[in-house]
Amino acid sequence: MKRYVLWAILAAFLVAGPVGCGKKEIEALNTKVTQLEKDLASAKQQAADKTKEADDLRARVNQMQATADAHAAEVSKLKAERDKLKRDLAAAKKKRR
């Protein structure tokens, strides 16, 4: 029984040996894997660059929004002051008459 199992295993190795990948195929696959790893590293670097750029733009947008809000508050304050001065002028004109 042991000899039968041993012969079966040996036969399996003999059959599987020639069916496997050849040296050229292995080298081609290794070359392809190396190229894909380079492409992956490049894509990761580009993604990191784009993320940094997006963060910088987001910071600029927030800064510009804060500036715009400050300007809007100032405009609102100036309009209120203008309206008050218009009322005061109208009241002063009425008193002159």
C-alpha positions in Angstrom: 0.0 0.0 0.0 2.8 2.4 0.9 4.5 1.7 -2.4 1.4 2.4 -4.3 0.9 5.8 -2.6 4.6 6.6 -3.2 4.3 5.7 -6.9 1.1 7.8 -7.2 2.9 10.8 -5.6 5.9 10.3 -7.9 3.7 10.1 -10.9 1.9 13.3 -9.9 5.1 15.1 -9.6 6.3 13.9 -13.0 3.0 14.9 -14.6 2.9 18.3 -12.9 6.5 19.1 -13.6 6.3 19.8 -17.4 2.8 21.4 -17.0 4.1 24.2 -14.7 5.5 27.5 -15.9 8.7 27.6 -17.8 11.7 29.9 -16.9 10.8 32.4 -19.6 7.2 32.6 -18.4 8.3 33.1 -14.8 10.7 35.9 -15.9 8.0 37.6 -17.9 5.6 37.4 -15.0 8.2 38.8 -12.7 8.9 41.6 -15.1 5.1 42.3 -15.3 4.8 42.3 -11.5 7.8 44.7 -11.2 6.2 47.0 -13.7 2.8 46.8 -11.9 4.5 47.6 -8.6 6.1 50.7 -10.2 2.7 51.8 -11.6 1.1 51.3 -8.2 3.8 53.3 -6.5 3.4 56.1 -9.1 -0.4 56.0 -8.6 -0.1 56.2 -4.9 2.3 59.2 -5.2 -0.1 61.0 -7.6 -3.0 60.3 -5.2 -0.9 61.8 -2.3 -0.1 64.8 -4.4 -3.7 65.4 -5.3 -4.8 64.9 -1.7 -2.3 67.6 -0.6 -3.4 69.9 -3.4 -7.0 69.4 -2.4 -6.2 70.2 1.2 -4.4 73.3 0.2 -7.3 74.4 -1.9 -9.8 73.6 0.9 -7.7 75.8 3.2 -7.7 78.7 0.7 -11.5 78.3 0.2 -12.0 78.5 4.0 -9.8 81.6 4.2 -11.6 83.3 1.3 -15.0 82.4 2.9 -13.9 83.9 6.2 -12.8 87.1 4.3 -16.1 87.2 2.4 -18.1 86.8 5.6 -16.1 89.6 7.2 -16.7 91.9 4.2 -20.4 91.0 4.3 -20.6 91.9 7.9 -18.8 95.2 7.3 -21.1 96.0 4.4 -24.1 95.3 6.5 -22.8 97.5 9.3 -22.1 100.3 6.8 -25.6 100.0 5.3 -27.1 100.3 8.7 -25.0 103.4 9.4 -26.0 104.9 6.0 -29.7 104.3 6.7 -29.3 105.9 10.1 -27.6 108.9 8.6 -30.3 109.2 5.9 -32.9 109.3 8.7 -31.0 111.9 10.6 -30.7 114.0 7.4 -34.4 113.7 6.7 -35.2 114.7 10.3 -32.8 117.7 10.1 -34.4 118.8 6.8 -37.9 118.7 8.4 -36.7 120.8 11.3 -35.4 123.5 8.9 -38.7 123.9 7.3 
